[in-house]
Amino acid sequence: MIYNRRRVGTALILGIAALLGACDSRNDSVGVSVVPDYTKFEVEEHELPLEYATISANVDGAAVSEGDITWNNIYVRSSYSYLGHIPNPEYGGIRTEYLTQLYVPAGFKFRETPLNHKIDSTFITLYYEQFTGDKQQPMQVEAYKLAKSLPHSKYSMGDVSEYLSDIKLGEQSYIAERGTDTIGSMRVVQIPLDELHPNIGQDLYDKSRSNDPIFASQENFTKYFPGIYLTSSAGKGNVLKISKTALSFYYQYKDTVYKKDGTTIDTVKVSTHIQELSHTSEVPQISRYGNDSLDELLAKAASGEYTYVKSPAGVFTEITVPTTQIAKLLKEEPGFVKQLNATPLTIVGEANAQGTYSLTTPDYLLLLPKDSLQSFFEKEHTELNAPYTTYIGSSNISGATSYTFGNISTVITEHIKAHPDTDLKVVIVPIERTVATDNRRQNTGVSSSVSNEVLPSAVKFKTNSKTNKHFKVYITKRRSGSPF
């Protein structure tokens, strides 16, 4: 039995080899002519229109209007806080503020004993390295005590009225270029508290020294001091990117200086020290992002000449992709099998007007189905978690306005399968992206994190330009048939 199998196998191999040898003749027209029609592929090229609209970033319906300001909610992963106000005649101004709590370890104590147990001064300190906008414009910040503790949420918040009190802690004017001081390598804005609350620092020190129950747990401390609301109260010109918010206590203490042998006291001097209670990831912080005259920007977009993208929490661009037309093209010509091959998409924007308060252009834009927008950010996905529906367009040169999303045929194919009778709506969203290198992808950059962009930025796209108005659709087709 084994012998027969081998003989049949040998004969089959020889037969295939002979057939391949006949077909391999480059000059044998008979060899080409015997190739079945169902193995011959053709490529069709179609140019289809795209429709654009500008929509509010208010994805959860919780937007709040206060006069000319619209506060939209977006999901935020950034560990930074933003504070300030930038006017912009082209897109409307941007306002940023935040509410924060302070982390207190159980049994908190001051590291050194203040001289005569006296706290000299107390500040709210805002540490920052970067800002955007006019570096010389005078600004003013006000700080208020919160009325109650904050919820644990990664969403920004429109309506914060239930968390605010009338208890003003302090205020401070500053210029972004230099702040009010420097601590180490960081610029800071320090808001003095002693003028309105002369005993606040001393009272907290005394409670710490006496083992007051407010320091027994985070919950106890938050009941005593729910947190701080920081808002830009005057000036229009810049936004600070704040890396740390702290309640700072300044005091003097006796500092013992030892000789080189480390055992003999050289001298005792009086030094100034800073003790701080800071916001950390263990306690909540809620951002607010407001847009001036957002209705005017949406009304301007309704004319259809331009579509807009603006961050933070401003507007997104919605694109309607004619998937019903594509589905129709795939069904045409009975007797042929058609398949969507490629739909490359590039959109080209226009440079922003230059001036003192011009906004930067987003480095990255995210394209995804409109109904996936909220869940994408809530699940903290990247393009690797949602490879069939999500595409990142980047401007290859910083400040450029051309964004290439690559071949988006997969999301079109998936939509046609699920919703053949409705067109696909995708949204273009400005994002902040951390890029990692994946060696399995031949050193191409992939995202380790993607989040909504909260740096003030904007770009506009002319809807009837040659590049933006249409996109190419490539379809492969072959005659129906099968060798089996």
C-alpha positions as CSV (number, residue, x, y, z in Angstrom):
1,M,0.0,0.0,0.0
2,I,2.9,2.3,0.8
3,Y,4.5,1.4,-2.6
4,N,1.3,2.4,-4.5
5,R,1.1,5.8,-2.7
6,R,4.6,6.7,-3.6
7,R,4.2,5.7,-7.2
8,V,1.0,7.8,-7.6
9,G,2.7,10.7,-5.8
10,T,5.7,10.5,-8.1
11,A,3.5,10.5,-11.2
12,L,1.6,13.5,-9.8
13,I,4.7,15.5,-9.2
14,L,6.1,14.7,-12.7
15,G,2.8,15.8,-14.2
16,I,2.7,19.1,-12.3
17,A,6.4,19.8,-13.3
18,A,5.6,19.2,-16.9
19,L,2.6,21.6,-16.7
20,L,4.7,24.2,-15.0
21,G,7.4,23.8,-17.6
22,A,5.0,24.4,-20.4
23,C,3.5,27.5,-18.8
24,D,6.9,28.9,-18.0
25,S,7.8,29.5,-21.6
26,R,8.1,33.3,-21.8
27,N,7.3,33.1,-25.6
28,D,4.6,30.5,-25.6
29,S,1.3,32.3,-26.3
30,V,-0.6,29.0,-25.8
31,G,0.7,28.9,-22.1
32,V,-0.7,32.3,-21.4
33,S,-4.0,31.7,-23.1
34,V,-4.9,28.7,-21.0
35,V,-4.9,30.8,-17.8
36,P,-8.5,30.8,-16.6
37,D,-10.4,34.2,-16.6
38,Y,-11.2,33.9,-12.9
39,T,-7.5,34.2,-12.1
40,K,-7.1,37.5,-14.0
41,F,-7.5,40.6,-11.8
42,E,-8.3,44.1,-12.9
43,V,-8.2,47.3,-10.8
44,E,-10.9,50.0,-11.0
45,E,-10.2,53.5,-9.9
46,H,-13.2,55.7,-8.7
47,E,-13.2,59.2,-7.3
48,L,-16.0,59.7,-4.8
49,P,-17.0,62.9,-2.8
50,L,-16.6,63.5,0.9
51,E,-19.0,65.6,3.0
52,Y,-17.7,67.6,5.9
53,A,-19.3,69.1,9.0
54,T,-18.0,70.7,12.2
55,I,-19.4,69.4,15.4
56,S,-19.0,70.3,19.1
57,A,-16.6,68.3,21.2
58,N,-19.5,67.9,23.7
59,V,-19.8,64.1,23.3
60,D,-21.7,63.4,26.5
61,G,-24.3,66.1,26.4
62,A,-23.0,67.8,29.5
63,A,-21.8,71.1,28.1
64,V,-22.4,74.2,30.2
65,S,-22.7,77.8,28.9
66,E,-21.7,80.7,31.0
67,G,-22.2,83.9,29.0
68,D,-20.0,83.7,26.0
69,I,-18.1,80.6,27.3
70,T,-19.0,77.0,26.5
71,W,-17.5,74.4,28.8
72,N,-17.4,71.0,27.1
73,N,-16.5,67.7,28.7
74,I,-13.8,65.4,27.3
75,Y,-11.9,62.4,28.7
76,V,-8.5,63.4,29.9
77,R,-5.5,61.3,30.7
78,S,-3.0,64.1,31.1
79,S,-1.3,64.4,34.5
80,Y,-0.8,68.1,33.9
81,S,-3.1,71.0,34.8
82,Y,-3.7,74.0,32.6
83,L,-4.5,77.5,33.7
84,G,-5.0,80.7,31.7
85,H,-6.9,82.4,28.9
86,I,-5.8,82.9,25.3
87,P,-7.9,85.1,23.0
88,N,-7.9,84.1,19.3
89,P,-9.9,86.1,16.6
90,E,-9.8,83.2,14.1
91,Y,-11.1,80.3,16.3
92,G,-12.3,82.0,19.5
93,G,-10.5,82.1,22.8
94,I,-9.7,79.3,25.2
95,R,-10.0,79.3,28.9
96,T,-8.6,76.6,31.3
97,E,-8.9,76.1,35.0
98,Y,-9.0,73.2,37.5
99,L,-10.1,71.9,40.9
100,T,-7.7,69.8,42.9
101,Q,-7.3,67.9,46.2
102,L,-4.1,67.4,48.2
103,Y,-2.7,64.1,49.1
104,V,-1.8,63.6,52.8
105,P,-0.1,60.4,54.1
106,A,-1.6,59.0,57.2
107,G,0.0,60.4,60.3
108,F,1.6,63.3,58.5
109,K,4.3,65.2,60.3
110,F,6.6,68.0,59.4
111,R,10.1,66.8,58.6
112,E,11.8,69.4,60.9
113,T,10.8,71.2,63.9
114,P,10.2,74.9,63.0
115,L,12.1,77.4,65.1
116,N,9.9,78.3,68.1
117,H,7.3,76.1,66.4
118,K,6.4,79.0,64.1
119,I,5.3,78.8,60.5
120,D,6.4,82.0,58.7
121,S,4.3,82.0,55.6
122,T,1.9,79.8,53.6
123,F,1.4,79.7,49.8
124,I,-0.4,77.7,47.1
125,T,2.4,77.0,44.7
126,L,1.9,76.2,41.0
127,Y,5.0,74.6,39.4
128,Y,5.4,74.9,35.6
129,E,8.0,74.4,32.9
130,Q,6.0,75.3,29.8
131,F,3.3,77.7,28.6
132,T,1.7,78.8,25.4
133,G,0.8,82.3,24.3
134,D,2.2,85.7,25.1
135,K,5.1,85.4,27.6
136,Q,4.9,89.1,28.7
137,Q,1.1,89.5,29.2
138,P,0.2,90.1,32.8
139,M,-2.2,87.5,34.2
140,Q,-3.9,87.0,37.5
141,V,-5.0,83.7,39.3
142,E,-7.4,83.4,42.2
143,A,-7.7,80.4,44.5
144,Y,-10.8,79.3,46.4
145,K,-11.5,76.6,48.9
146,L,-13.7,73.8,47.6
147,A,-17.1,73.2,49.3
148,K,-16.8,69.4,49.2
149,S,-14.6,66.7,47.9
150,L,-14.3,65.8,44.2
151,P,-15.4,62.7,42.4
152,H,-12.8,60.3,41.0
153,S,-13.3,61.0,37.2
154,K,-11.0,61.3,34.2
155,Y,-13.5,63.5,32.5
156,S,-13.2,67.3,32.5
157,M,-16.3,69.0,33.9
158,G,-18.6,71.7,32.7
159,D,-20.7,72.4,35.7
160,V,-18.7,72.6,38.9
161,S,-21.0,74.9,40.9
162,E,-21.8,72.2,43.5
163,Y,-18.0,72.0,44.4
164,L,-17.4,75.8,44.7
165,S,-17.5,78.0,47.8
166,D,-17.1,81.7,48.4
167,I,-14.1,81.2,50.6
168,K,-11.3,82.9,48.7
169,L,-7.8,81.7,49.7
170,G,-5.7,84.2,47.8
171,E,-4.8,85.8,44.5
172,Q,-1.6,86.5,42.6
173,S,-0.5,88.4,39.5
174,Y,2.3,87.0,37.3
175,I,4.0,87.0,33.9
176,A,4.3,83.6,32.3
177,E,8.0,84.1,31.2
178,R,9.2,84.3,34.7
179,G,6.3,83.4,37.1
180,T,6.7,84.9,40.5
181,D,9.8,83.0,41.5
182,T,11.9,79.8,40.7
183,I,12.3,76.8,42.9
184,G,15.1,74.6,41.6
185,S,14.8,74.5,37.8
186,M,11.0,75.2,37.9
187,R,9.2,78.5,37.4
188,V,6.4,78.9,40.0
189,V,3.4,81.1,40.7
190,Q,3.0,81.5,44.4
191,I,-0.4,82.6,45.8
192,P,0.0,84.0,49.3
193,L,-2.6,82.8,51.8
194,D,-1.6,84.8,54.9
195,E,-3.3,88.0,54.0
196,L,-6.8,86.5,54.0
197,H,-6.0,83.5,56.3
198,P,-3.1,84.5,58.6
199,N,-3.3,81.4,60.7
200,I,-3.9,78.7,58.1
201,G,-0.3,77.4,58.0
202,Q,0.2,77.6,61.8
203,D,-3.1,75.9,62.4
204,L,-2.2,72.9,60.2
205,Y,1.3,72.6,61.8
206,D,-0.2,72.7,65.3
207,K,-2.7,70.0,64.4
208,S,0.1,67.9,62.9
209,R,2.2,68.3,66.1
210,S,-0.8,67.3,68.3
211,N,-1.7,64.2,66.3
212,D,-5.1,65.7,65.3
213,P,-7.4,63.2,63.7
214,I,-7.5,65.2,60.5
215,F,-4.1,63.7,59.7
216,A,-5.2,60.1,60.5
217,S,-6.4,59.4,57.0
218,Q,-7.0,61.0,53.6
219,E,-10.7,61.0,54.1
220,N,-10.4,62.9,57.4
221,F,-8.1,65.6,55.9
222,T,-10.4,66.0,52.8
223,K,-13.3,66.6,55.1
224,Y,-11.3,69.4,56.8
225,F,-9.8,70.8,53.6
226,P,-11.7,69.6,50.6
227,G,-9.4,71.1,48.0
228,I,-8.7,74.1,45.9
229,Y,-10.3,75.8,42.9
230,L,-7.9,77.7,40.6
231,T,-9.2,80.1,38.0
232,S,-7.7,82.8,35.8
233,S,-9.4,85.9,37.0
234,A,-7.8,88.7,34.9
235,G,-5.6,89.0,31.8
236,K,-5.8,87.3,28.4
237,G,-2.6,86.0,26.9
238,N,-1.3,82.6,27.9
239,V,-2.0,79.2,29.4
240,L,0.4,77.6,31.8
241,K,1.1,73.8,31.7
242,I,1.3,73.0,35.4
243,S,3.1,69.9,36.6
244,K,2.5,70.2,40.3
245,T,0.1,72.0,42.7
246,A,1.1,72.3,46.3
247,L,0.2,73.9,49.6
248,S,3.6,75.2,50.8
249,F,4.7,76.0,54.3
250,Y,7.8,78.2,54.9
251,Y,9.6,78.1,58.2
252,Q,13.0,78.4,59.8
253,Y,14.8,75.6,61.7
254,K,18.2,75.0,63.3
255,D,20.4,73.2,60.8
256,T,23.3,71.3,62.2
257,V,26.4,71.3,60.0
258,Y,29.0,68.7,60.7
259,K,32.8,68.7,60.0
260,K,34.3,66.4,57.4
261,D,34.6,63.5,59.8
262,G,30.8,63.5,60.1
263,T,30.8,63.2,63.8
264,T,31.9,66.6,65.2
265,I,29.5,69.6,65.0
266,D,31.0,72.5,63.1
267,T,28.2,75.0,63.6
268,V,24.5,75.4,64.0
269,K,22.8,77.8,61.6
270,V,19.2,78.8,61.0
271,S,17.9,77.7,57.5
272,T,14.7,78.2,55.7
273,H,12.8,75.1,54.7
274,I,9.6,74.4,52.6
275,Q,7.2,71.6,53.6
276,E,4.5,70.8,51.1
277,L,1.2,68.9,50.7
278,S,0.8,68.3,47.0
279,H,-1.7,66.8,44.5
280,T,-0.8,63.3,43.5
281,S,-2.6,60.6,41.4
282,E,-4.0,59.2,44.6
283,V,-6.5,62.1,44.9
284,P,-8.9,63.6,42.3
285,Q,-8.3,66.5,40.1
286,I,-10.9,67.9,37.7
287,S,-10.0,70.1,34.7
288,R,-12.3,72.6,33.0
289,Y,-11.8,73.7,29.3
290,G,-13.9,76.6,28.1
291,N,-14.2,78.0,24.6
292,D,-15.1,81.6,23.8
293,S,-17.7,82.2,21.1
294,L,-18.0,78.5,20.2
295,D,-21.5,79.2,18.7
296,E,-19.9,81.7,16.3
297,L,-17.3,79.2,15.2
298,L,-20.0,76.5,14.6
299,A,-22.1,79.1,12.7
300,K,-19.1,80.0,10.5
301,A,-18.5,76.3,9.8
302,A,-22.2,75.9,8.8
303,S,-21.5,77.9,5.6
304,G,-19.6,74.8,4.4
305,E,-16.4,76.6,3.1
306,Y,-14.3,75.3,6.0
307,T,-14.4,72.6,8.6
308,Y,-12.5,73.1,11.9
309,V,-10.7,71.2,14.6
310,K,-10.0,72.9,17.9
311,S,-8.6,71.8,21.2
312,P,-9.1,71.5,24.1
313,A,-12.8,70.5,24.1
314,G,-13.6,72.7,21.2
315,V,-14.8,71.3,17.9
316,F,-14.1,68.2,15.8
317,T,-14.5,67.6,12.1
318,E,-17.1,65.0,11.0
319,I,-16.6,63.4,7.6
320,T,-19.3,61.4,5.8
321,V,-17.8,58.6,3.7
322,P,-20.1,57.5,0.8
323,T,-20.0,53.8,1.8
324,T,-23.4,53.2,0.2
325,Q,-21.9,54.2,-3.2
326,I,-18.9,52.0,-2.6
327,A,-21.3,49.1,-1.7
328,K,-23.1,49.6,-5.0
329,L,-19.9,49.6,-7.0
330,L,-18.9,46.3,-5.4
331,K,-22.3,44.7,-6.4
332,E,-22.2,45.9,-10.0
333,E,-21.4,43.7,-13.1
334,P,-22.9,40.3,-12.5
335,G,-20.5,37.5,-13.2
336,F,-17.6,39.4,-11.5
337,V,-16.2,39.2,-8.0
338,K,-15.2,42.6,-6.6
339,Q,-13.3,43.5,-3.5
340,L,-12.4,46.9,-2.0
341,N,-8.6,47.1,-2.3
342,A,-7.5,50.6,-1.1
343,T,-9.0,53.9,0.0
344,P,-6.1,56.2,0.9
345,L,-7.1,59.4,2.7
346,T,-5.1,62.6,3.1
347,I,-6.6,65.9,4.1
348,V,-4.8,69.2,3.8
349,G,-5.4,72.2,6.1
350,E,-4.5,75.8,5.9
351,A,-1.9,77.6,8.1
352,N,-3.3,79.5,11.0
353,A,-3.3,83.3,11.0
354,Q,-0.1,84.5,12.6
355,G,-0.1,86.9,15.5
356,T,0.5,87.3,19.2
357,Y,-2.2,84.8,20.1
358,S,-2.0,82.4,17.2
359,L,-2.8,78.8,18.1
360,T,-0.4,75.9,17.3
361,T,-1.3,73.3,14.7
362,P,-2.0,69.8,16.1
363,D,0.8,67.3,15.6
364,Y,-1.6,64.4,15.4
365,L,-5.2,63.8,14.4
366,L,-7.2,60.7,15.1
367,L,-9.8,59.3,12.6
368,L,-12.4,56.8,13.9
369,P,-16.1,56.0,13.6
370,K,-18.2,58.6,15.3
371,D,-20.0,56.0,17.4
372,S,-16.7,54.7,18.7
373,L,-15.3,58.1,19.9
374,Q,-16.4,58.0,23.6
375,S,-15.5,54.3,24.2
376,F,-12.1,54.7,22.5
377,F,-10.8,57.2,25.1
378,E,-12.6,55.7,28.1
379,K,-11.0,52.4,27.4
380,E,-7.7,54.2,26.9
381,H,-7.1,52.5,23.6
382,T,-4.4,53.2,21.0
383,E,-4.5,52.3,17.3
384,L,-3.1,48.9,18.3
385,N,-6.2,48.0,20.3
386,A,-8.5,49.1,17.5
387,P,-6.5,48.4,14.3
388,Y,-9.6,47.9,12.1
389,T,-11.3,51.2,12.9
390,T,-8.7,53.7,14.0
391,Y,-6.2,55.7,12.0
392,I,-3.7,58.3,13.1
393,G,-2.8,61.1,10.7
394,S,0.4,63.0,11.5
395,S,2.0,66.1,10.0
396,N,5.4,64.9,9.1
397,I,6.8,68.4,9.6
398,S,6.1,70.3,12.8
399,G,3.6,73.0,12.0
400,A,2.5,71.5,8.7
401,T,-1.2,71.0,7.9
402,S,-1.2,67.9,5.7
403,Y,-2.4,64.8,7.5
404,T,-2.1,61.3,5.9
405,F,-4.3,58.6,7.4
406,G,-3.2,55.8,5.0
407,N,-5.5,53.2,3.7
408,I,-8.9,53.3,5.5
409,S,-10.5,50.5,3.5
410,T,-10.8,48.2,6.6
411,V,-13.2,50.5,8.5
412,I,-15.2,51.0,5.3
413,T,-15.4,47.3,4.7
414,E,-16.5,46.6,8.3
415,H,-19.1,49.4,8.1
416,I,-20.6,48.0,4.8
417,K,-20.9,44.6,6.4
418,A,-22.8,46.0,9.4
419,H,-24.7,48.9,7.9
420,P,-24.9,48.5,4.1
421,D,-27.7,51.1,3.7
422,T,-26.1,54.0,5.6
423,D,-23.0,56.1,5.0
424,L,-20.1,55.9,7.4
425,K,-19.5,58.9,9.6
426,V,-16.0,59.3,11.0
427,V,-14.6,62.1,13.2
428,I,-11.3,63.8,13.2
429,V,-10.0,64.6,16.7
430,P,-6.8,66.3,17.8
431,I,-4.8,64.0,20.1
432,E,-1.8,63.9,22.3
433,R,0.3,60.8,21.5
434,T,3.2,59.1,23.2
435,V,5.2,57.2,20.7
436,A,7.1,54.0,21.4
437,T,9.3,51.9,19.0
438,D,8.2,48.4,18.2
439,N,11.0,46.3,16.8
440,R,8.6,43.8,15.4
441,R,7.3,46.6,13.2
442,Q,10.8,47.3,11.8
443,N,11.4,50.2,14.1
444,T,8.3,52.1,13.1
445,G,6.7,54.3,15.7
446,V,3.6,53.0,17.5
447,S,1.6,54.6,20.2
448,S,2.0,53.7,23.8
449,S,-0.8,56.1,24.8
450,V,-3.3,58.3,23.0
451,S,-5.5,60.9,24.7
452,N,-7.5,64.0,23.8
453,E,-5.2,67.0,23.1
454,V,-5.5,69.6,25.9
455,L,-2.8,71.9,24.6
456,P,-4.5,74.9,22.9
457,S,-4.3,74.2,19.1
458,A,-6.5,74.4,16.0
459,V,-6.5,73.8,12.2
460,K,-9.0,74.4,9.4
461,F,-9.7,72.5,6.2
462,K,-11.1,73.9,3.0
463,T,-13.9,71.5,2.1
464,N,-14.0,72.1,-1.7
465,S,-10.3,71.9,-2.3
466,K,-9.1,69.4,-4.9
467,T,-7.5,67.2,-2.2
468,N,-10.2,67.3,0.4
469,K,-13.4,67.2,-1.7
470,H,-12.8,63.7,-3.2
471,F,-10.9,60.6,-2.4
472,K,-9.8,57.7,-4.5
473,V,-11.4,54.2,-4.2
474,Y,-9.5,51.3,-5.7
475,I,-11.5,48.0,-6.4
476,T,-10.1,44.8,-7.7
477,K,-12.3,42.5,-9.8
478,R,-12.2,39.2,-11.5
479,R,-14.7,36.9,-13.3
480,S,-16.6,34.5,-11.2
481,G,-15.2,30.9,-11.2
482,S,-13.3,28.3,-9.2
483,P,-11.0,25.4,-10.0
484,F,-12.9,23.2,-7.6
